[in-house]
Amino acid sequence: MTYLEKINRHHDENELYIKPKTERLEFTVQHYAAPVTYNVRFFIHKNNDMIRADIVVLLFSSKNQVI
């Protein structure tokens, strides 16, 4: 199942969600001002916050058991 199929299935009943009418990899959300169309290609990667490498090293070198 693709990401778009999962979104379509999960939000099928939501009146603010507009399913794509074509085979395009996009969906639309009715915002308060106007509908906004999102393309799902790279959608997850684009919205994925990455931790800087130096912070990861710092966390792994900590002697604090909570961290």
C-alpha positions as CSV (number, residue, x, y, z in Angstrom):
1,M,0.0,0.0,0.0
2,T,1.4,3.4,-1.0
3,Y,1.6,6.4,1.3
4,L,-1.2,8.1,-0.7
5,E,-3.4,5.1,-0.4
6,K,-3.0,5.1,3.3
7,I,-3.8,8.8,3.5
8,N,-6.9,8.3,1.3
9,R,-8.1,5.4,3.5
10,H,-7.5,7.2,6.8
11,H,-9.1,10.5,5.8
12,D,-11.8,9.2,3.5
13,E,-14.6,10.4,5.8
14,N,-13.0,13.8,6.5
15,E,-14.9,16.6,4.7
16,L,-11.7,18.8,4.6
17,Y,-9.8,16.1,2.8
18,I,-10.1,16.0,-1.0
19,K,-9.0,12.8,-2.8
20,P,-7.0,13.1,-6.0
21,K,-9.2,12.9,-9.1
22,T,-6.4,11.8,-11.3
23,E,-3.4,9.4,-11.0
24,R,-1.2,12.2,-9.8
25,L,0.6,11.7,-6.5
26,E,-1.2,14.5,-4.6
27,F,-4.0,15.2,-2.3
28,T,-5.8,18.4,-1.3
29,V,-6.8,19.8,2.1
30,Q,-9.4,22.5,2.4
31,H,-7.9,25.1,4.7
32,Y,-9.8,28.1,6.0
33,A,-8.8,30.4,3.2
34,A,-8.5,28.1,0.2
35,P,-7.7,24.5,-0.7
36,V,-4.0,23.5,-0.7
37,T,-2.7,20.7,-2.8
38,Y,0.2,18.6,-1.5
39,N,2.4,16.3,-3.6
40,V,3.3,13.1,-1.8
41,R,6.6,12.6,-3.6
42,F,9.3,13.1,-1.0
43,F,6.6,14.3,1.4
44,I,7.8,12.2,4.3
45,H,11.5,13.0,3.7
46,K,10.8,16.7,3.4
47,N,9.0,16.7,6.8
48,N,11.5,14.6,8.6
49,D,13.6,16.5,11.2
50,M,17.1,15.2,11.3
51,I,19.4,15.4,14.4
52,R,22.8,16.9,13.7
53,A,25.7,14.4,13.8
54,D,27.5,16.3,16.5
55,I,24.4,16.1,18.8
56,V,24.1,12.3,18.2
57,V,27.8,11.9,19.2
58,L,27.2,14.0,22.3
59,L,24.2,11.9,23.3
60,F,26.0,8.6,22.8
61,S,29.0,9.8,24.8
62,S,26.9,10.8,27.8
63,K,27.3,8.9,31.0
64,N,23.8,9.9,32.1
65,Q,21.6,6.8,32.0
66,V,18.5,8.8,31.2
67,I,20.0,10.1,28.0
